[in-house]
Amino acid sequence: MNTPSWERGMQAHAAVLATEALAQWDFTQEEMASLLWLREWYQHGGSDRMEVVRHLEFLKFLVTHGKLPS
């Protein structure tokens, strides 16, 4: 199924907003790209059975990169 151009535009706009928000938290370009890729994969291709694991992986990423206060 093809995604309408307006929907692709909205997705691109959301990615820009997410990138700007991550940049405010001092994430590197590589970290932002990884997070956005993971979000896309989890939303459209990841297993539904792994919902809890996804949240834990994200928290682990934040902690390992010093982005989550202890």
N, C-alpha and C positions, 0 to 999 in steps of 0.2 A: 504494500500500500504506500502510495506517495504522500508525503507530508505537504500540505498547502504552504505556499510561500509565506503567508502571513503568520502561520504557526512557526515556521523556521525562524522568522524575524523575531517573534516573541521569545523563542528559545535562546537566540543569540543575545537578545537584550537581557534576559535573565542571567546568562553566563557573564556578561559584562558587569552587571550589578554584583554578582557573587564574587567576581575577581576583585572589584573595587573594595568590597567588604573584607576580603581576605588580605588585601594589600594594607588596609588600615591596621590589621593585626600583625603586620610585619612578616607575613609568609613570603617565601621566595617564589620566583616564577615557577621553578620546578615543583615546589610543594603545591602551589595553586593548580598547576596543570594536573598533578596527580590526584588532588582532591576532586577537581571537576570531572576528571575521567572516571574516578570511582563512583561519584554520584550518578553520572550518566549510566554506567554499567549496572549499578544496583537498581536504578529506577527502570531500566529497560531490558536488562539481560540477566541480572543476578537471580539467584534462586530465592523463592519466597520462604523457603525453609530456613534460610540463613539470616533472617531479620535481626535476631539478637546478636549474632556474630558480627554483622555489619556495624552495629553501634559500638560494640567492643573494639573492633578494629580501628574505627575512627577515634575513639577515646585513646587507644594505645598510640596511634599516630600523633595525636595532640600532646600527649605526655612525653613521648620520646623526643619530640621536637621542641619541648619547652614552651608550648603554646597554651598549656592549661595550668593555671596556678595550683600549687599544692596546698 
